Amino acid sequence: MWGRGRLRVLLGAAPGVGKTYTMLEEGRRLAAEGQDVVIAVVETHGRAATARMTEGLEQVPRREIAHRGVTLTEMDLDAVIARNPDVALVDELAHTNAPGSANEKRWQDVQRLRDAGISVISTVNIQHIESLNDVVQQITGAPQRETVPDQVLRAADQVEVVDLAPQALRDRLAGGLVYPAERVDAALSNYFRLGNLTALRELALLWLADEV
């Protein structure tokens, strides 16, 4: 594969809308069409349906990093580049890597993959977009430390919203499909209030419309 890898980003208005699931679904579709697809890093957050979608896709083993007596695992950037697939699935673009990693941020890892000619499908929530950070905090009251510069997303070949109606997301949450049972009530009464989700969804669509 010659030239720079392409970047496709699946944008969500909130956690739990199905970005990772969609990314894996897309990976399976491309693999079925004969493309060489690997999972570079995926976070299932204990969601059974998401975990099932990883079956049958090759996963590049993660790198282990010891930090303050804890073993953290990160995407093994060098191993993915050495494996040289057509497409790498890289969850959570805004993720901050463990200390001692080659890059501070996962979006920087993605730049490296693209420079190596590997196309990437990734995921991000709008609260992680740098320019929307303050307005999301005003809507939800929750500060967000991990951000992706807008120009990284603007430079993607394709950004698409994984859209889920706010009430449908609340139903998924109430059904235990997003967070463990003990976190559901707090989430429904705070971040995932209907008004918040409606505003966040509008914000995602507005940001994308501005991009288009």
N, C-alpha and C positions, 0 to 999 in steps of 0.2 A: 504494500500500500504506500503510495507516494504522497508527499505533501503533508500538510498539517491535519491532524485528526479533527473531526467535527465534534461540536458540543451541543447536546440537547438537554435542556433543563426542564424538569417537571416541577411546577410551582404550585404550592398549596396555600390556602388562606389560613390553615391551622393544622396542628398535628392530627393524624387520624383520618384525613380525607382519602387516603389510598395512594399516595405518591410512590412509596416503595413497592407496593403491590403492582402498580402500573409499570414501574421501571422493570420489574422482574418479568411481567407479562410480555413487555416489549422485547426483553432479552430472549425469552423463549421463542417469540415469533421470529426474530432475526436468526436465531440458531436453526430453527426449522427450515428457514429459507437458505441455509447453507453457510451463514456467516459464522466466523469463529468468535464466540462470545464467552467472556469469563466474568464471574463476580469478583471484583477487586475488593469491595467491602460492602456489606449490607448489615443494617441494624433492624432486626425483626421486632425488638422490644417485646419479646415474648408473645407476639401475635401469631397464633397457629396458622391462620390462612396465609400470612406472609411467609412463614417458614416453609410451608408446603410448596410455595412458588419457587423456592430455591432448588427443589429437587430436580435432578437431571441437568443442572447447569454446573459447569466446572467452577470451583472456588479456589482462588489463589490463597494459600495459607497466610494468615496474618503474622506480622512481626511482633514479637514480645519485647516489651521495654520495661525494665525494672525502674520504678520511681518511688522513692521514699518507702521502700519495703513492700510496695504493691506492684504486681505485674499487670501492666496495661497492654492491650493489643491494638495495633494500628494497621492500616493498609500497608502492605509491603511494596512500596513504590518500585524499588529496583527489581523485585521478583515479577511484578506485572509488566514492566518494560522488557525484561528478559523473555518473558512468555510471549510478548508481542502479539496479542490477539487483534482481531479487526475492531472489536468493541469491548470496552470495559464498563461494567456497571458500578458506579461509585455513589453510594448513598450519602446524604447529609453534607452538602457542599460547604456549609458554614462551619463545620466541625473544626475545633482547635486540636491539633496533634499533641501527643504527649511530649514533654521535654526530652530533648535528645533526638527528635525526628529531624529529617533533612530539611523539611519546611515547617513553618509554624502552623500553617493553615492547609486544610484539605483542598481548597480551591487552587492553591499553589501547586499541590501534587497533580491536580487535574491539568494545569497548564503544561507541566512536564510530560504527562502522558500524551497530550495533544502534540507537543513538540516532537515526540517520538513517533508521530504518525498514527497514534491509537485514537479512535473515536470514543467518546464518553457519553453515557447517559447518566444524569445525576438528578438529585432532588434538593429542594430548598423550600422553606416556608417564608411567607412574606415578612414575618417579624425579623428575619435575618438580613433583609435587604437594607444596606446602610442608610439610604436616603429616607426610608420609611420607618426607621428605628424609633424616632421620637413620637411620630404620630401613632404607631402601634402601642407604644407605652401609654400614651394618653387614652387610647381606647380601652386597653386591658388592665392598666395599672401595673403591668409586669415588665420590669426592665429586661433587656436582652443584651447579653455581653458579646455573643458570637455574631459577627456580621460578615457579609460578603460585599465588596465594593460594587456599586451599580455597574461600573464599566466592565466588570467580569461577566455579568449577566447580559449586558448589552452586546458584548462581543460573541455571545453564543450564537450558533447557527439557527437554533430554534428554542423558544421558550413557550411552554404551554401550561395553562392552568388545569390542574386536576380538580375538577369542580364537583362539589357535593353540597346539596342544599343544607343550610344551617340546621334545620330540624332533623334531617336525615343523619347528620353528624352527631347531634345530641342523642338520637336513638341508638346509634352505634356505640356511643360512649356508655349510655345507660345499660346496654346489653353486654358490657364488659369486653367489647371488641377492640378498645383502644388502650385503656389503662387497667391495671389490676383493681379488683373490687374496692379495696380500701382507699383508692384515690378518686373514685368516680364522683362521689357526692361533692367533694370540694371543687373538682374540676367543673362540674355542671353549674355550680353556684358562683364560680369566679370567672376564669378565662373563657369557659365555654357557654357563657350566658348567650341567649339568642341574639340580643342586641349587639353584643361584641362580634359574634360570628358573622352576622349580616354586614356589619361595618367592615370587617376584615376581608370578607369576600368581595365587597364593592371596591375596596382598596386594591386588591389583587387584580381585579379586572381593569380598573383605571390605570394602574401601573403598566399593565400589558398593552392597553389601548394606546397609551402614550408611546410605548415602545414600537407599536405597529405604525 
